[in-house]
Amino acid sequence: MFALMQSTRLESLHLSVDPVTGLKAVIAIHCSRLGPALGGCRYLAYPDDESAVADAARLAQGMSYKAALAGLPQGGGKAVIIRPPHVESRAALFEAFGRCIEQLDGRYITAIDSGTSVADMDCIAQQTQHVTSTSAAGDPSPYAALGVFAGIRSTAMARLGSDNLEGLRVAIQGLGNVGFALAEQLHAAGAELLVSDIDPGKVQLAMEQLGAHPIANDALLSTPCDILAPCGLGAVLTSHSVAQLRCSAVAGSANNQLTNLQVADQLERRGILYAPDYVINAGGLIYVSLKHRGEELSTITAHLSKISSRLTEVFAHAQAEKRSPARVADELAERALYRQA
């Protein structure tokens, strides 16, 4: 466990259990140099406890990098609640988790993430003020999608020479809250959509409302397209999957898309432009951070516009240095986080 913390430069790791509700939670705080750690809470089943801890640690590191490059006064954190086979009261479980957050005295602020909902955040809010994405604060998903859409335009400009998306084939893997909202924006811009999701109902909805073409989950990565947009869970880009890609660029909302940096180098060698996930998908974090601080929507929207320029900056550095954008983004984030170390 300490080896994992050292490899990800994690500041602290908090494990909590509540036998009454069945809560088993992990809170990882990666870096608080720029401000209190902020990051979503996942509610998922894991094969073992070690996998849950590793997921929280890696995601917390990504949140630090995301906040640093987005210019936010936040550190990076992440929480994972291991979903039990049966839970007596979901509300009670999330209230118990709220008490765990309260014990950290504001060092970690939680938000919505995979497997959690606004209703869950409302339950947490009964026990602590260190929570956002509540009914009062609003769902950050539309803002995450706005940022990714802008990032896709920047990626298209950098790789294809134009940010006009009309007629471009975009393959979206995952039609959750962010993925579907992104699909709607791409459709409005005239893009041709290829979609996959483990939920056939979401695929059917995209077909009916957006004219999307359904692709089997195991075939999407090898389907010819202009831009691949991973919008589900992470670790989709492996050495094996990258060898199958038939796209010009990868730009999507999923966190931790790369299994390692060697995969980023592989993408670079293949001439596939990679938009670093924590740069392009920062819209949700920008919304929850600034909303939690009481900023107006106009301020939040103005900050969202910086995603495109930051991504363009990363691409320019990568092209000049003939390196992967992933390596460039990591270095820029580390410099922002530790320049005062």
Phi and psi in degrees as a GROMACS rama.xvg file:
@    title "Ramachandran Plot"
@    xaxis  label "Phi"
@    yaxis  label "Psi"
@TYPE xy
-66.3058  -32.4949  PHE-2
-63.3744  -40.4652  ALA-3
-63.748  -42.5792  LEU-4
-63.9789  -39.5827  MET-5
-69.9818  -39.1006  GLN-6
-69.162  -28.872  SER-7
-101.384  0.0672016  THR-8
59.1639  40.1273  ARG-9
-72.972  134.95  LEU-10
-75.1012  -47.709  GLU-11
-154.227  156.757  SER-12
-135.304  127.427  LEU-13
-121.654  124.826  HIS-14
-112.717  131.502  LEU-15
-133.973  142.25  SER-16
-132.587  149.921  VAL-17
-138.867  99.7023  ASP-18
-59.074  -28.2495  PRO-19
-66.7561  -44.7335  VAL-20
-96.9427  -14.3955  THR-21
87.2443  11.5036  GLY-22
-66.6381  129.315  LEU-23
-131.787  107.906  LYS-24
-126.574  148.712  ALA-25
-123.492  129.706  VAL-26
-122.147  118.162  ILE-27
-108.549  126.006  ALA-28
-110.801  114.856  ILE-29
-85.2623  -52.891  HIS-30
-153.56  133.105  CYS-31
-121.352  23.0802  SER-32
-63.839  -35.7219  ARG-33
-94.1766  -10.6772  LEU-34
155.069  -178.094  GLY-35
-59.013  144.339  PRO-36
-68.9636  133.607  ALA-37
-130.539  132.264  LEU-38
-176.165  155.352  GLY-39
-70.1377  168.965  GLY-40
-113.821  120.902  CYS-41
-93.4631  144.791  ARG-42
-127.664  90.145  TYR-43
-138.005  158.469  LEU-44
-83.9892  140.543  ALA-45
-126.127  150.581  TYR-46
-63.9715  -28.9956  PRO-47
-160.718  168.922  ASP-48
-64.4098  -37.027  ASP-49
-61.1544  -37.5854  GLU-50
-64.967  -37.3245  SER-51
-66.2012  -43.009  ALA-52
-64.0053  -44.6257  VAL-53
-62.8398  -39.4777  ALA-54
-63.0128  -46.1263  ASP-55
-61.6469  -42.1447  ALA-56
-64.99  -47.2913  ALA-57
-66.1399  -39.9403  ARG-58
-68.0177  -36.1469  LEU-59
-63.2081  -40.9447  ALA-60
-60.9614  -43.7227  GLN-61
-61.8083  -36.0478  GLY-62
-68.286  -36.1263  MET-63
-62.0214  -46.8676  SER-64
-62.4244  -41.1353  TYR-65
-62.3814  -47.6185  LYS-66
-64.833  -40.1164  ALA-67
-63.6687  -46.8742  ALA-68
-76.706  -19.7065  LEU-69
-84.8438  -5.63589  ALA-70
71.4312  34.8857  GLY-71
-100.461  146.573  LEU-72
-82.4505  55.1662  PRO-73
-134.252  151.589  GLN-74
-92.7077  -178.58  GLY-75
-109.732  133.66  GLY-76
-147.155  167.885  GLY-77
-157.785  146.209  LYS-78
-123.243  146.549  ALA-79
-131.228  125.592  VAL-80
-106.046  120.983  ILE-81
-75.5619  113.865  ILE-82
-69.292  122.058  ARG-83
-78.5213  160.868  PRO-84
-59.8415  -32.1944  PRO-85
-144.252  137.11  HIS-86
-128.728  131.513  VAL-87
-67.6131  -46.3392  GLU-88
-143.884  110.573  SER-89
-63.3316  -39.6426  ARG-90
-60.37  -44.5174  ALA-91
-65.1182  -37.6029  ALA-92
-62.1883  -45.1532  LEU-93
-74.1044  -27.6474  PHE-94
-66.5223  -38.5486  GLU-95
-63.0698  -38.8411  ALA-96
-65.7366  -36.496  PHE-97
-59.1571  -38.216  GLY-98
-65.8825  -34.9746  ARG-99
-63.4391  -42.9995  CYS-100
-64.3258  -41.2426  ILE-101
-59.3817  -33.8004  GLU-102
-66.918  -16.7731  GLN-103
-87.2977  1.88455  LEU-104
55.1515  40.7721  ASP-105
86.3103  2.95153  GLY-106
-75.0088  -18.0066  ARG-107
-136.428  132.26  TYR-108
-116.037  127.907  ILE-109
-100.302  167.371  THR-110
-157.701  176.971  ALA-111
-69.0941  148.725  ILE-112
-158.968  -168.632  ASP-113
-56.4472  124.622  SER-114
88.7043  -7.3871  GLY-115
-114.429  165.082  THR-116
-135.532  171.624  SER-117
-59.6261  -38.3504  VAL-118
-61.9567  -37.8582  ALA-119
-64.1749  -41.0975  ASP-120
-64.816  -35.396  MET-121
-62.5369  -37.5182  ASP-122
-65.4495  -43.8549  CYS-123
-60.6289  -38.5637  ILE-124
-65.7764  -16.2389  ALA-125
-71.6904  -16.9121  GLN-126
-115.244  -16.5611  GLN-127
-155.561  151.752  THR-128
-90.328  -4.72011  GLN-129
-89.6667  61.2169  HIS-130
-152.343  146.096  VAL-131
-134.356  -170.172  THR-132
63.4309  24.5133  SER-133
-80.5611  178.211  THR-134
-58.5591  -37.8716  SER-135
-71.2368  -37.9527  ALA-136
-80.7596  -34.3258  ALA-137
98.7781  158.318  GLY-138
-78.1441  126.437  ASP-139
-78.7933  -9.42565  PRO-140
-54.235  -46.2054  SER-141
-60.0999  -32.6757  PRO-142
-77.2591  -33.5157  TYR-143
-62.165  -42.6629  ALA-144
-65.3665  -38.8327  ALA-145
-59.4999  -43.5753  LEU-146
-65.1277  -41.8453  GLY-147
-66.1424  -39.7682  VAL-148
-59.7572  -46.3828  PHE-149
-62.2666  -38.0265  ALA-150
-67.0714  -35.3373  GLY-151
-65.2129  -39.2058  ILE-152
-62.7637  -42.4191  ARG-153
-64.7915  -38.4544  SER-154
-66.1358  -41.9688  THR-155
-62.2792  -40.5581  ALA-156
-62.5447  -44.8175  MET-157
-69.3194  -36.6414  ALA-158
-96.7478  -35.7003  ARG-159
-111.553  -6.2088  LEU-160
85.823  5.43969  GLY-161
-155.516  143.804  SER-162
-97.7839  11.4291  ASP-163
-78.7258  116.355  ASN-164
-91.9136  -1.05875  LEU-165
-62.1397  124.764  GLU-166
84.6037  -8.61084  GLY-167
-71.1004  140.747  LEU-168
-91.2156  114.448  ARG-169
-115.88  123.069  VAL-170
-98.7292  115.213  ALA-171
-103.44  119.692  ILE-172
-100.638  104.217  GLN-173
105.655  118.2  GLY-174
-116.802  48.5759  LEU-175
-75.1463  -159.574  GLY-176
-58.3194  -43.5311  ASN-177
-77.6151  -45.4703  VAL-178
-59.6389  -42.6424  GLY-179
-70.9838  -40.0218  PHE-180
-63.0514  -37.7207  ALA-181
-65.0428  -42.4025  LEU-182
-59.1036  -39.9638  ALA-183
-62.3686  -42.9249  GLU-184
-68.8294  -40.0062  GLN-185
-65.341  -39.4256  LEU-186
-62.0398  -43.4527  HIS-187
-63.2101  -28.347  ALA-188
-85.3885  -0.581406  ALA-189
91.2729  11.7875  GLY-190
-75.5966  151.355  ALA-191
-90.915  126.612  GLU-192
-104.563  131.595  LEU-193
-114.882  126.741  LEU-194
-132.752  151.466  VAL-195
-145.428  150.995  SER-196
-164.224  151.196  ASP-197
-70.3718  -17.428  ILE-198
-96.8532  106.975  ASP-199
-62.1348  -25.0721  PRO-200
-64.7326  -37.5516  GLY-201
-69.3775  -38.3495  LYS-202
-63.3207  -44.1894  VAL-203
-60.534  -40.9612  GLN-204
-63.7666  -41.3816  LEU-205
-65.8611  -34.3165  ALA-206
-65.8948  -45.6229  MET-207
-72.2064  -41.9782  GLU-208
-91.0437  -28.7144  GLN-209
-121.84  2.34582  LEU-210
64.4087  27.1127  GLY-211
-72.7555  152.516  ALA-212
-97.6865  123.841  HIS-213
-76.8649  138.422  PRO-214
-129.827  137.759  ILE-215
-59.2772  145.359  ALA-216
-55.1329  -40.9805  ASN-217
-81.7827  -1.20715  ASP-218
-112.2  -12.313  ALA-219
-62.3291  -42.1678  LEU-220
-64.8333  -28.4529  LEU-221
-97.6088  5.74273  SER-222
-82.2061  131.175  THR-223
-60.1976  132.371  PRO-224
-160.349  169.703  CYS-225
-83.0092  -46.3544  ASP-226
-133.422  130.203  ILE-227
-96.5734  128.095  LEU-228
-118.703  91.9422  ALA-229
-70.327  120.147  PRO-230
-129.243  19.0704  CYS-231
-106.841  -139.082  GLY-232
-78.9668  171.963  LEU-233
-82.6735  -170.185  GLY-234
61.4214  29.8011  ALA-235
-81.3659  -23.0968  VAL-236
-99.5032  99.057  LEU-237
-112.441  171.502  THR-238
-60.6863  -34.8672  SER-239
-70.8853  -47.0037  HIS-240
-69.1044  -35.9886  SER-241
-64.8811  -33.3111  VAL-242
-64.5412  -23.1249  ALA-243
-91.8561  -13.6094  GLN-244
-61.479  141.324  LEU-245
-131.321  58.3773  ARG-246
-135.748  168.45  CYS-247
-93.4825  -24.8587  SER-248
-154.974  156.736  ALA-249
-120.671  121.682  VAL-250
-152.698  104.335  ALA-251
-148.643  -179.844  GLY-252
-92.3577  -12.3356  SER-253
-63.3196  143.998  ALA-254
-83.2285  151.345  ASN-255
51.5313  51.4088  ASN-256
-67.8108  -34.5455  GLN-257
-86.0702  135.388  LEU-258
-75.2566  -28.0856  THR-259
-165.226  170.842  ASN-260
-72.0182  -20.8628  LEU-261
-63.8667  -31.4807  GLN-262
-66.8202  -36.6193  VAL-263
-62.1551  -40.5111  ALA-264
-64.985  -36.1014  ASP-265
-64.0089  -42.0772  GLN-266
-60.2628  -42.8695  LEU-267
-61.8514  -43.3183  GLU-268
-64.5479  -31.6834  ARG-269
-82.8126  -3.36761  ARG-270
76.8769  22.734  GLY-271
-101.182  117.301  ILE-272
-75.4739  128.454  LEU-273
-109.12  123.936  TYR-274
-89.6162  109.713  ALA-275
-50.8872  127.764  PRO-276
-57.8084  -42.5572  ASP-277
-76.9353  -6.42132  TYR-278
-88.4192  -50.5792  VAL-279
-73.9075  -26.811  ILE-280
-102.237  23.5809  ASN-281
-75.8797  -6.56519  ALA-282
-58.6688  -40.7512  GLY-283
-63.9921  -44.0404  GLY-284
-64.6574  -42.0682  LEU-285
-57.9277  -44.6584  ILE-286
-63.3902  -51.2315  TYR-287
-67.832  -35.7472  VAL-288
-65.4418  -52.2124  SER-289
-72.582  -33.8018  LEU-290
-64.739  -40.9439  LYS-291
-63.9126  -28.334  HIS-292
-88.1845  0.419849  ARG-293
84.54  18.3961  GLY-294
-74.1817  153.352  GLU-295
-74.5752  158.146  GLU-296
-61.3534  -34.1866  LEU-297
-63.1006  -37.3021  SER-298
-67.8641  -41.1094  THR-299
-63.6515  -45.4209  ILE-300
-62.1894  -40.252  THR-301
-63.6142  -38.4648  ALA-302
-68.5519  -35.1309  HIS-303
-59.5888  -33.365  LEU-304
-65.2356  -17.5847  SER-305
-74.3769  -15.6355  LYS-306
-60.1155  -44.5631  ILE-307
-62.2796  -45.4712  SER-308
-69.38  -36.4088  SER-309
-65.3314  -41.4237  ARG-310
-65.0383  -41.4584  LEU-311
-61.6253  -38.2643  THR-312
-62.6796  -44.5283  GLU-313
-62.1263  -44.8509  VAL-314
-60.7362  -40.2633  PHE-315
-64.788  -44.6601  ALA-316
-60.4879  -45.0411  HIS-317
-62.4171  -42.5753  ALA-318
-65.9354  -42.883  GLN-319
-65.6089  -35.8609  ALA-320
-95.8085  -2.79858  GLU-321
53.2467  50.4829  LYS-322
-132.135  167.246  ARG-323
-68.4178  139.539  SER-324
-57.4662  -27.9721  PRO-325
-64.3279  -42.8769  ALA-326
-68.6611  -39.3997  ARG-327
-62.2565  -46.8812  VAL-328
-62.2633  -42.4988  ALA-329
-57.887  -44.0051  ASP-330
-66.3851  -41.4908  GLU-331
-63.0815  -40.714  LEU-332
-67.3123  -43.9805  ALA-333
-61.3414  -39.5966  GLU-334
-64.0149  -41.6885  ARG-335
-67.2372  -35.561  ALA-336
-77.5634  -39.6629  LEU-337
-117.169  14.8746  TYR-338
-64.8795  -22.2409  ARG-339
-99.8768  7.77925  GLN-340
